[in-house]
Amino acid sequence: MSRMQFGVFIPPHHVPTNYNPTLALQHDIEIVKLLDTIGYDEAWFGEHHSGGVELINDPMLFIAHVAPQTRNLRLGTGVVSLPYHNPLWVADKLALLDHLTRGRVILGVGPGALASDAAMIGIQPSEQRDALDFDMDVLMHLITSDEPISVETSRYKLVEARLQLDFYQDPHPPIVAAAVVSPSGPRIAGKHGLGLISIGATMKAGVDVLAMHWDVLEARAKEFNQKADRDAWRIVNIMHLAKTKDQAIKDIQYGLKDWCEYIKHTAAAPQIQVSGNDISGYLEWIGDNASVVIGTYKDAIEHIESLIEISDGGFGNFLLFDHNWCELETKKQHYELFANYVIPHFKKTNLKMKSSEKALREIRDPLAEAQQEAIIEYKKRHLKTE
């Protein structure tokens, strides 16, 4: 496998709803700009339309805004809720965004995370995964074929539809399917030879299905004569890091309660099973949840290594799940700790530094002695010339 990549998955989550939305979105932008400068590879943005907490309703529009403010990050839709849209316009906007970002865009697709979003446009939860499966066939045809396509569903109609713009990336931007707990995402990814982004599978309710995700994808890829590429598999995980575990626990008491109550009472996200009724109960849930890391960078390294083992073969990209459990400046420190110590551990970009230091320590004393003797000798020669 290639060197592991790292990024951040930003829904975003702003709680409680008594905040300034303009400022909250600006804080999201600040985080993205920080990530761009400290060694992260990707940033992903969600699509949500209800609840008042997850404010980005169009990840492509958000990407278009932050792309000129960043230089290095690949920017992903995490994810476009495909059944909510006409696939033609999704493909068409993707082509434009690919050019505007000079090939830094990634398309993530899913059925839709919040049932309340789907309900507003008359889509039932029972319809969403079948709709995604059908719409992906249409979308992939539009992206990969020059032949026009005509289809009609209860949600849209296409008549001899085709794209007018080629993609900047060859042959098109990377495309990934979202997987929570069900096998629908891996089935679609395998069918079309796409990447996979496992969003809920590292939570306690879903950690047992992490390896299952890959097994399903691999089997479907074989069935449809596609390639199953572990480098294109992304794992999303919740963490908060500080210099000490006690400090990390103290940090998250700022916003953990509000976040847990949003998950329990507002967001229809059954893959995250929060227990507790007050801050002490929520802290206990965090402490008992082996899939959430609240601690130091060493804890993060140990946890990622365990996920590699659980995945039964590894994955190509680890994404931190962005949250506002702590204050903004504290969250920035969390991202910096991860970038400074966790990323180089797995990318192995500090091996030569360590090797050089070790080699020098072994020969340091005789070299220092020789250096000192050379300095003394030079001083003697200098004095003789005066």
N, C-alpha and C positions, 0 to 999 in steps of 0.2 A: 504494500500500500504506500501511497504518497505521504509526505509529511502532513500531520494533522493540522487542520485549519480551525480558527476560533472566531466566534461572532457573538452577537447579542440579538435576542428575539424581543422586540418591543411591541406589546399589544396596542397602546400603553395602558397602565392602570393608574388612574388618578383618583384617590379617595381621601376624604368624603367629598360629596358634590357641592361643597360650599366654597370652592376655589375659583380663581380667575382662569377661564379656559385659554385665553390668549397667552398668559404667563406659563401655564402648564405645557402647552405645545412648544413654547420657546425653550422650556427646560428639556423637553425631548430632543430638540434640535441641538442644544448644548451638549447633551450626552453623545449624540452621533458625531459631532465635531471632535469631541474628546477621543472617542474610540478611533477615529481616523488618524489621530496623531500618535497613539501609543501602542500600535502594533496589532490591532484586531483586523480581521480579514473581511468580515461581513456584518451588515446590520439588516434586520428584517422588521417589517411594519405590518400591523394587522388591519383588518377591515371589520368595523363594527358600527352599528347604526342605532343602538338603543342602550339604555341603562345609565347614561350620563357619566360613565367612568372611562371607557375606552374610546377616546375621542377621534382617532384617525378613521375616517369613513371611506377614504380612497387612498390605499397605499401607493398607487402609481403617482398620484398628485403629490403626495408627501415626498416621494423619491425625487420627483422633478424639482421640488423646492430645495432639498438638501444636497442634491448632486453637485451644484456649483459651489457649495460650501465645503466640499470634501474632495480629496484627491485619490485616496487609496482604496477605500472601502468598496466592496461589491454590495449592491443594494437590492434587497429582495422583498417581494410582496409576501407577507407572512400572515394570512394568505388572501388571495382574491377568492371570494366566495362565488365560485363559477355559476351555480344555479341561479344566482341573483341577476346575472348579466347575459346579454347577447354575446356568444362566443366570438362573433365577427368583430365586435368593437373591442373586446379584450385583446384579441390578436393584433388589431390595427393600432391600438394605443401602445401595445408592447413594442411594436416595430419602431414607432416614433420615439419612445422612451429609450430604446436601445441606442439610437443615434444620439439623442441628447446627452446620454450618460457616457458616450464613447465606449459602449460595450460593458458597462459595469452592472447592468440590471440582471436579476434572476427572477423568474416567474414561479411563485408558489401558488398552488391551487388547493381548494378544499371545498367541502359541501356547505360550509357556514358554521360558525362556532356557537352563535347565540340563537336559540329557537325563537326568541322575541324579534330578532331581525327578520327571519323568514316569515313569521306570522304576519308582519305588516304588508307583505306582498303576496299573501295567500298561499305560501308554500308550507306544507306540513312536514314535520320531522321525518315521517315515514317515506317522504318523496325525495329527500335531499341527496341521499347516496346514489340512488338509481339515476337521478337527474345529473349528478356529477359524472357518473360513468358514461352516460350518453353524450353529455356536453364535451367531455374530454375527447371522444372520437371526433366530434365536429371541430374542436379547437385544434387538435393535432393535424387534421386534414388541412385546415386553413394555414397553419404554420409551415407544414412540410411539403405541400403539394401546390402545383401551379394550376391544377384543374379546379374549376368552379364547383361549388356544392350547393345543393338545394335540400332543405329539410324544413319540417314544420312540427312544432310541439305546442303544448298549451301555453308556453312561456315566450316563444319567439318563432319567427319565420324567416328563413333565408332563401333567396331566389338567385341562383347562379352567382353566389357570393365568392369573392376572392380578394386577396390583399393587393394593394397598389404599391406597397413599399417593401423592398427587401430589408432584411435585418443587417445590422452592423456586425454582429457576431456571426461566425460561420459554423454551422448553417443557421443557427438561431440561438437565442439566449438559453442557458440551462433552465430546465423546467423540473420542478419537484412537486410531489403530491404529499399532502399532509396526512399523518396518521396519528390518531389519538389512542383509543383502545381497540376499536373495531378493525377488522382486516381490510376495510374498503380502500384506504389509502395505499397499502402495499399491493393490493390487487391491481389498481390502476397504474401504479408505478411500474410494476412488472410487465403489464400488458403493453405499455408504450415505451419501455426502456428509459424511464424517468428516474430522477433522484427521489429520495424519501426524506421527509422531515418528521421525526417522531416527537410529537409535542407533549403528549400526556403519559408516555410510557415510562417515564422515570419517576412519576408519582407513585405512592404506595399501592394505589389500586391498579396501576398499569405496569409496574416494573417487571412483573412476570411475563408480560407479552412482548418485551423488547426483542428477545430472540425470535419470537413468533413473527414479528413484523418482517424480519429479514427472510425467514423461512418461506413466508407467503410470497414475498416479492420474488425470491429466487425461483420458486416453483412456477409462478406465472410467467416470468421472463423466459424460462425454458419452454413453456407451452407456446409462447408467441414468438420464439426465436429471437429474443432480445437479450441484451447484455445486462447482467446484474453487477453493478459497480459499487463496492463498499465505499469508495472514495466520495460518492455522491450521496451518502447517507449522513443525515444530520440529526444529532440528539440534543434535545432541549432540556435544561435542568435549572432548578431554582437554587441559588446560593446567595449568601452575604458573607463577605470576608472582612476581618479586621486583624489588628496585630495580635490580639488575644481572643480566645473564645468568649471570655466574660464580656469583653468590649463588644463583640459581635452581637451577643444576646441583648446587651443594653441598647445597642443601636436600633435594633428592629422593633423595639417597643414603641418607637415613634409612630409607626404606621401599620403594624401587623394586624391589630384589632380591626381597623377599618377595612383592610383588604380581605380578611377572613369573613367579615360580615357581608361584604359584597359577593364573595364566592358562594356563601351559604344562602343568602336571601335574595340576590338579584340575578347573578349570572347563572344561566343553565349550563353548567360545566361539570357533569357528573364524574369526569375523570379525576377531579380534584375533590377528595372527600375530606373536608375540614371538620374536625371535632373540637368541642369546647364552646363555652358561652361567654367567656371574659378573657382578659389578657393572660391570666395565669393558665387558663385552659388551652388557649391558643399556643402559648409557649410550650406547654406540655405536649400538644400535638406535634409541634415542630421537633421537639426533642425525641419523640417516639418515631418520627418519620425518617427512616433510613435514606429516603430519596432526596431530602432537603439538607443542604450543608450550611450550617451557621457556625463559623469557626475561623480557622486560619488557612493560609495558602497550603499548608501541609495537609489539612483535612480535605481540601479541594483536590489535590493531587491524588490522594488515596482513593477518593470517591470516583474520580474519572477512571482510574485504573480498574476499579471494581466494575464499572460500567462496560469497559472494554472486555472484561472477562465474561460478564453476563450476556453481552451481545454475540458471543461465540464466534469471534473473528475480527472484531473491531469496526470502526466507523471513521468517516473522513473528516467530520466537522463537529465540534462541540459548541453549542450555543447557550449562553447564559440567559435565563429568563429575566427580563427587566421587571423591577417592581419598585414601589415607593414605600418600602417598609422602613426606610431611614430617610433622614434629611438629604437634600440634594448634594451638598458638599461631602457628606459621609458616603453617599453612593458613589461619587466620583473616586473617592479613596479606595472603595471596594474594587472598582474596575481597574484602578492603577495597580493594586496589589496583585490581582489576577494576571494582569499583563506583565508585570515585572518578574513574577516568580513561577506562575503556573504555565503560561504559554511557552516560555523557553524550555521548560522541563520536557514538554511533549514534542515540541518542534526540534529540540536538541540543538538549539542555536548557541548554547553556551558551553558545549563540550570542549571545543578547542581552548576556550578561556580557562576552564577547569584543568585541562591537561597541561596547558602552559604554566599555570600556577604551581601545579604539583611537581612538574619537572624542575622548575626554578627552585622550589623549596629544597629539593634533593641536592642541588649543587650550590645553593646560595652561600654557605659559609666559606668554602674555598675561593669562590669568585669575589666575595666581599673582601676577604683577606688580600687577594691579589690586587684588587682595586685600591685598597688602602696603601699597600706597599708601593704601587705605581705613583700614587699621589705624593707620598713621602719622598720618593726618589726624585720626582720632578721638582719638588721644592728645593732639594739639595742642589740640583743642577742650576736652578734659578739663582740661588744665593751665590754660587761660584762665579756667575757671570756679572754680578754687580760690582 
